[in-house]
């Protein structure tokens, strides 16, 4: 675990209480998502893939939409992509359990096609509510489609990655989707660079926070 995590002096009971409250809020939102029919993907889904992880995670990981394995299991980032994501998170010092993982869309687009504009418009409120509950310090955005959707542009991933970007009050780091790295292992070097960028940023945030606390 990285030292910036839980560096705000909030240990023990107080964190447990906040974690329990956040879990309950997420469970309430999940119940709402399970019966959501706000777009046509409700008709073809097997499961709503809501998200999972630490309800007070300091890092949220966001992909574009569930694939076939996620649709079948109801869990985000399973299968080979998920295993690779777990490995890169571990290499950067984070376990899957201490981040919060979800997608922009909660239901699988048929044939894994890209999300459509009306699907994104329909599903974005769920993502925003999840983020308001978890309140991560940093968001790791996986893949060009997710990055283009969040930043509402059509830039290449090469033009977006390599720097922190602000979105709705969150600090975001964009990198390759694990499926892209599985297809092209040469992307691993840049992937590691992006993870380092995110880790360095987290540590800077932790240092600033500690300095503020020491002043008070
Ligand atoms: S993708 Fe989102 S908006 Fe569409 S049905 Fe599923 S939960 Fe509802």
Boltz pocket constraint, residues with backbone or C-beta under 6 A from the ligand:
constraints:
  - pocket:
      binder: B
      contacts: [[A, 33], [A, 36], [A, 37], [A, 38], [A, 39], [A, 40], [A, 41], [A, 42], [A, 48], [A, 104], [A, 105], [A, 106], [A, 107], [A, 119], [A, 122], [A, 123]]
      max_distance: 6.0
